Amino acid sequence: EPGQDTWNPTPGGFNNAGELVAFIRQQHGDFFSIAVAGHPAGHPSSTSREEEMRHLKAKVDAGADYIVTQIFFEASEYISFVAACRAAGITCPVVPGILVVPPSLEQFQTVCRHCQVAPAPALLAALRQVQDDPEQLRAAGLKYMEDLSRQVLQAGAPGLYLYS
């Protein structure tokens, strides 16, 4: 149901993303390229990084071609997430999800709450300084995310996925 805090499977439907990936592969082979979600800051329903990696590996083993991460705000989060993936035997590309910061502090905070991701203190402080000017706020967000993008690319990211 839309608007709920927890996900419940549809009766007769898929119980998780791994089942959906496996179904697509069984029905269509390699016709589609399949990405699955990864969460550098931790999946909201996971009890541990190890549990999260087991679920992520199951999605990849079911046939996912690559992982696109949820938004994050520190390069170290992405780098440690990729290291955890590799340690769990996940070898596919991990594409960092980069947020295009919306033109208002309220919208930015809403996105962070919705994604259950804490904003970086430095980014939040920069946005608060210019919160009354949408153009300056967008420019401050752009600068921060450009720097973050450079850092993850220098760390070996295979590309970027932009959330806008």
C-alpha positions as CSV (number, residue, x, y, z in Angstrom):
1,E,0.0,0.0,0.0
2,P,1.3,3.5,-0.8
3,G,2.2,5.6,2.2
4,Q,3.1,2.7,4.5
5,D,6.4,2.6,6.4
6,T,6.9,-1.1,5.8
7,W,6.6,-3.2,2.6
8,N,4.3,-6.2,2.5
9,P,4.3,-8.6,-0.4
10,T,1.2,-8.8,-2.6
11,P,-0.5,-12.1,-2.1
12,G,0.7,-14.4,-4.9
13,G,3.4,-11.9,-5.9
14,F,7.1,-11.7,-5.2
15,N,8.4,-11.8,-1.7
16,N,11.6,-9.9,-2.5
17,A,13.6,-8.3,-5.3
18,G,15.7,-11.5,-5.7
19,E,12.6,-13.4,-6.7
20,L,11.6,-10.7,-9.2
21,V,15.2,-10.7,-10.7
22,A,15.1,-14.5,-11.0
23,F,11.6,-14.4,-12.7
24,I,12.8,-11.8,-15.2
25,R,15.9,-13.9,-16.1
26,Q,13.8,-17.1,-16.3
27,Q,11.3,-15.5,-18.6
28,H,13.5,-13.3,-20.7
29,G,17.1,-14.5,-20.4
30,D,19.6,-11.7,-21.0
31,F,17.2,-9.5,-23.0
32,F,17.1,-7.0,-20.2
33,S,19.9,-5.5,-18.2
34,I,18.9,-5.6,-14.5
35,A,20.0,-3.3,-11.8
36,V,19.3,-3.8,-8.1
37,A,19.4,-1.4,-5.2
38,G,22.3,-1.1,-2.7
39,H,22.3,1.0,0.4
40,P,25.7,2.4,1.5
41,A,24.2,3.8,4.7
42,G,22.5,0.5,5.4
43,H,19.1,-0.8,4.3
44,P,16.4,0.5,6.7
45,S,15.1,-3.0,7.4
46,S,18.5,-4.8,7.8
47,T,19.7,-5.7,11.2
48,S,23.4,-5.8,10.2
49,R,25.7,-5.2,7.2
50,E,26.2,-9.0,7.0
51,E,22.5,-9.6,6.6
52,E,22.2,-6.8,4.1
53,M,25.1,-8.3,2.0
54,R,23.5,-11.7,2.0
55,H,20.3,-10.3,0.6
56,L,22.2,-8.2,-1.9
57,K,24.3,-11.2,-3.1
58,A,21.1,-13.2,-3.5
59,K,19.8,-10.5,-5.8
60,V,23.0,-10.5,-7.8
61,D,23.2,-14.3,-7.9
62,A,19.6,-14.3,-9.2
63,G,20.8,-12.4,-12.3
64,A,21.3,-8.7,-11.6
65,D,23.9,-7.2,-13.8
66,Y,24.9,-4.3,-11.5
67,I,24.0,-2.4,-8.4
68,V,22.8,1.2,-8.2
69,T,23.2,2.7,-4.7
70,Q,20.7,4.7,-2.7
71,I,21.8,8.3,-2.2
72,F,24.7,9.0,0.1
73,F,26.7,12.1,1.0
74,E,30.2,10.9,1.9
75,A,32.6,9.2,-0.5
76,S,33.8,7.0,2.4
77,E,30.3,5.5,2.6
78,Y,30.5,4.4,-1.0
79,I,34.0,3.1,-0.7
80,S,33.3,1.0,2.3
81,F,30.1,-0.3,0.8
82,V,31.9,-1.5,-2.3
83,A,34.5,-3.1,-0.1
84,A,31.8,-4.9,1.8
85,C,30.3,-6.1,-1.5
86,R,33.6,-7.4,-2.6
87,A,34.2,-9.2,0.7
88,A,30.8,-10.8,0.3
89,G,31.7,-12.1,-3.1
90,I,29.7,-9.6,-5.1
91,T,31.8,-8.7,-8.2
92,C,29.4,-6.8,-10.4
93,P,29.7,-3.0,-10.9
94,V,28.4,-0.8,-8.1
95,V,27.2,2.5,-9.5
96,P,26.9,5.3,-7.0
97,G,23.6,7.1,-6.8
98,I,24.2,10.9,-6.7
99,L,21.4,13.3,-5.7
100,V,20.8,16.4,-7.7
101,V,20.0,18.7,-4.7
102,P,16.5,20.2,-5.0
103,P,16.1,24.0,-5.0
104,S,14.9,24.2,-1.4
105,L,16.1,23.0,1.9
106,E,12.7,21.6,2.8
107,Q,12.6,19.5,-0.4
108,F,16.2,18.3,0.3
109,Q,15.2,17.3,3.8
110,T,12.1,15.6,2.6
111,V,14.1,13.5,0.1
112,C,16.5,12.5,2.9
113,R,13.7,11.5,5.2
114,H,12.0,9.5,2.4
115,C,15.2,7.7,1.6
116,Q,16.0,7.3,5.3
117,V,19.5,8.7,4.7
118,A,21.0,11.3,7.0
119,P,22.5,14.3,5.2
120,A,26.2,15.1,5.7
121,P,26.6,17.8,8.3
122,A,28.8,19.8,6.0
123,L,26.3,19.8,3.2
124,L,23.4,20.6,5.5
125,A,25.4,23.6,6.9
126,A,26.2,24.9,3.4
127,L,22.5,24.6,2.4
128,R,21.3,26.3,5.6
129,Q,23.6,29.3,4.9
130,V,21.8,30.0,1.6
131,Q,18.4,28.5,2.3
132,D,16.5,31.7,1.4
133,D,18.0,31.8,-2.1
134,P,17.0,28.9,-4.4
135,E,19.7,29.6,-6.9
136,Q,22.5,29.8,-4.3
137,L,21.1,26.7,-2.6
138,R,21.2,24.8,-5.9
139,A,24.7,26.1,-6.6
140,A,25.9,25.0,-3.1
141,G,24.3,21.6,-3.5
142,L,25.8,21.2,-7.0
143,K,29.3,22.1,-5.8
144,Y,29.1,19.5,-2.9
145,M,27.8,16.8,-5.2
146,E,30.3,17.5,-7.9
147,D,33.1,17.1,-5.3
148,L,31.5,13.9,-4.1
149,S,31.2,12.6,-7.7
150,R,34.9,13.3,-8.4
151,Q,35.9,11.5,-5.2
152,V,33.9,8.3,-6.0
153,L,35.0,8.3,-9.6
154,Q,38.7,8.6,-8.4
155,A,38.0,5.7,-6.1
156,G,37.0,3.6,-9.0
157,A,33.3,4.0,-9.5
158,P,32.2,2.8,-13.0
159,G,30.0,5.8,-13.6
160,L,27.3,7.8,-11.9
161,Y,23.5,7.5,-11.5
162,L,21.9,10.9,-11.0
163,Y,18.8,11.1,-8.9
164,S,16.9,14.3,-9.9
